[in-house]
Amino acid sequence: MDNETNGVADEVAGGEVADDEAYVDDGNWRGKNYSFFAHTSCEYFPCHDNASPDDFSCLFCFCPLYLLGTECGGNYVYTKKGVKSCHKCLVPHKSKNYGLIIERYMNSKEMRHARIKR
């Protein structure tokens, strides 16, 4: 998959979905208001210390990729207690990553299984 064409952030790594049923980001979301939301009046905004408030999207306040564990593609660590910590991850908060989030979510095993069942 070509990172330039699909608007995928350079810092994201992870497996690709390699079958005919894969959802592919067509980029139609670019420039649309629904693809970015900054809740600047939130008491936690921005909630990541390493974030730029000018390009910080709150749309995915709770990352839909979190439950993918090690396959999420973000910048995470596991604490000594085994809890996944995403405190340094900005993948779901950058405006250029909307397509990436939707694509990875739609291509997760769970979502692919749900689409096949329909």
C-alpha positions as CSV (number, residue, x, y, z in Angstrom):
1,M,0.0,0.0,0.0
2,D,1.4,3.4,-1.0
3,N,1.7,5.7,2.1
4,E,1.7,8.8,-0.1
5,T,-1.5,7.9,-2.0
6,N,-3.5,6.9,1.0
7,G,-2.5,9.7,3.3
8,V,-1.0,7.3,5.9
9,A,1.2,8.9,8.5
10,D,4.9,8.0,8.2
11,E,5.0,7.0,11.9
12,V,2.5,4.2,11.5
13,A,3.6,0.6,11.1
14,G,1.7,-2.6,11.0
15,G,0.3,-5.4,8.8
16,E,-1.6,-4.8,5.7
17,V,-4.8,-6.5,4.7
18,A,-4.2,-8.5,1.6
19,D,-7.4,-9.8,0.3
20,D,-10.2,-8.6,-2.1
21,E,-12.5,-7.7,0.8
22,A,-10.2,-5.1,2.2
23,Y,-11.6,-1.6,2.8
24,V,-9.4,1.0,1.0
25,D,-9.3,4.7,1.9
26,D,-10.3,6.6,-1.2
27,G,-9.4,10.0,0.4
28,N,-12.9,11.5,-0.1
29,W,-12.8,12.6,3.5
30,R,-10.1,15.2,2.9
31,G,-11.4,18.8,3.4
32,K,-14.6,17.6,5.0
33,N,-15.7,18.9,8.4
34,Y,-16.6,15.5,9.7
35,S,-12.9,14.3,9.5
36,F,-11.6,16.8,12.1
37,F,-12.9,18.1,15.4
38,A,-10.9,20.1,18.0
39,H,-12.7,20.4,21.4
40,T,-10.6,23.4,22.5
41,S,-12.9,24.1,25.5
42,C,-12.2,20.6,27.0
43,E,-10.3,20.8,30.3
44,Y,-7.9,18.3,29.0
45,F,-7.2,19.9,25.5
46,P,-4.8,18.8,24.2
47,C,-4.6,15.7,26.3
48,H,-1.1,14.7,25.0
49,D,1.9,16.7,26.2
50,N,3.7,16.2,22.9
51,A,0.8,17.5,20.8
52,S,0.4,20.7,18.7
53,P,-2.9,22.3,19.6
54,D,-3.2,23.7,16.0
55,D,-3.5,20.2,14.5
56,F,-5.0,18.2,17.3
57,S,-8.2,16.3,16.5
58,C,-10.4,15.1,19.3
59,L,-12.6,13.1,16.8
60,F,-11.1,9.9,18.1
61,C,-10.8,10.9,21.7
62,F,-10.8,7.2,22.6
63,C,-8.8,5.5,19.8
64,P,-10.9,2.9,18.0
65,L,-7.6,1.1,17.3
66,Y,-6.7,0.6,21.0
67,L,-8.3,-2.8,21.2
68,L,-6.2,-4.1,18.3
69,G,-3.4,-4.3,20.8
70,T,0.0,-4.7,19.2
71,E,-1.6,-4.5,15.7
72,C,-2.9,-0.9,16.2
73,G,0.0,0.7,14.4
74,G,0.5,3.5,16.9
75,N,3.2,4.6,19.4
76,Y,2.4,2.7,22.6
77,V,4.1,0.9,25.4
78,Y,2.9,-1.7,27.9
79,T,3.3,-0.8,31.6
80,K,4.8,-3.2,34.1
81,K,1.2,-4.1,35.0
82,G,0.4,-5.0,31.4
83,V,-1.7,-2.0,30.6
84,K,-1.4,-0.5,27.2
85,S,-0.3,3.1,27.5
86,C,-0.7,5.5,24.5
87,H,0.3,8.7,26.2
88,K,2.9,9.4,23.5
89,C,0.8,8.4,20.5
90,L,-0.7,11.1,18.3
91,V,-1.8,8.8,15.4
92,P,-5.6,9.3,16.0
93,H,-5.2,13.0,16.8
94,K,-3.6,14.2,13.5
95,S,-5.9,15.4,10.8
96,K,-4.0,13.6,8.1
97,N,-4.7,10.2,9.8
98,Y,-8.5,10.1,9.5
99,G,-8.4,7.8,6.5
100,L,-5.8,5.6,8.2
101,I,-8.0,5.1,11.3
102,I,-11.1,4.3,9.3
103,E,-9.1,1.9,7.0
104,R,-7.4,0.0,9.9
105,Y,-10.6,-0.2,11.9
106,M,-12.6,-1.5,8.9
107,N,-9.9,-4.0,8.1
108,S,-9.6,-5.4,11.6
109,K,-10.4,-9.0,11.8
110,E,-13.6,-8.3,13.8
111,M,-14.9,-5.8,11.3
112,R,-14.0,-7.9,8.3
113,H,-15.9,-10.8,9.9
114,A,-18.9,-8.6,10.6
115,R,-19.0,-7.4,7.0
116,I,-18.8,-10.9,5.6
117,K,-21.8,-12.0,7.8
118,R,-24.1,-9.3,6.3
